[in-house]
Amino acid sequence: MTPKQLSAFLKKHELTQGDLCKFLYDQANGNDRNIISRWISGPTKPPRWLDKYLQRAVKYNFLKEDK
């Protein structure tokens, strides 16, 4: 998953970076939000597992469906 794909995924599913933090880390403190921000802005690549993890989350209705 590229930063651009991650950003598009969040937008499609109407999620904020904070929402993704809460889903992945069960919290949304400043450090966690910074991780997501770095994934989206590009200095740090999103982890390889993230794409499949998020797709499964959608498949099993753990995330909001797109409208």
C-alpha atoms as one frame of an Amber mdcrd trajectory, in Angstrom:
protein
   0.000   0.000   0.000   1.417   3.355  -1.006   0.868   6.586   0.917  -1.478
   7.739  -1.846  -3.486   4.502  -1.620  -3.715   4.815   2.158  -4.970   8.367
   1.866  -7.556   7.286  -0.728  -8.653   4.388   1.502  -9.238   6.719   4.438
 -11.197   9.130   2.275 -13.298   6.370   0.677 -14.261   4.958   4.055 -14.681
   8.382   5.679 -11.983   7.705   8.262  -9.602  10.167   9.848  -6.040   9.436
  10.834  -7.298   9.354  14.414  -9.917   6.737  13.494  -7.211   4.566  11.952
  -5.067   4.981  15.076  -7.925   3.869  17.291  -8.556   0.864  15.067  -4.895
  -0.224  14.837  -3.623   0.732  18.282  -6.814   0.996  20.367  -5.881   4.591
  21.150  -5.185   7.837  19.346  -2.488   9.699  21.215  -0.093  12.105  19.514
   2.620   9.531  18.881   0.230   7.129  17.177  -1.246   9.863  14.995   2.291
  10.838  14.004   2.904   7.298  12.756  -0.133   7.473  10.476   0.819  10.964
   9.352   4.308   9.760   8.391   2.788   6.875   6.442   0.589   9.290   4.475
   3.137  12.056   3.943   5.800   9.613   2.824   8.839   9.695   5.152   7.902
   6.230   6.427   6.313   3.599   4.201   3.128   1.963   5.447   3.851  -1.568
   6.670   3.438  -4.368   4.141   0.652  -5.991   6.182  -1.522  -2.873   6.297
  -3.247  -3.308   2.932  -4.485  -6.852   3.621  -5.347  -5.948   7.195  -7.547
  -3.048   6.121  -9.179  -5.021   3.306 -10.095  -7.772   5.755 -11.401  -5.194
   8.197 -13.750  -3.926   5.497 -14.722  -7.451   4.415 -15.719  -8.417   7.944
 -17.400  -5.065   8.675 -14.913  -3.833  11.247 -14.739  -0.470   9.453 -17.456
   1.787   8.135 -18.613   0.822   4.663 -18.239   3.431   1.943 -21.422   5.284
   1.130
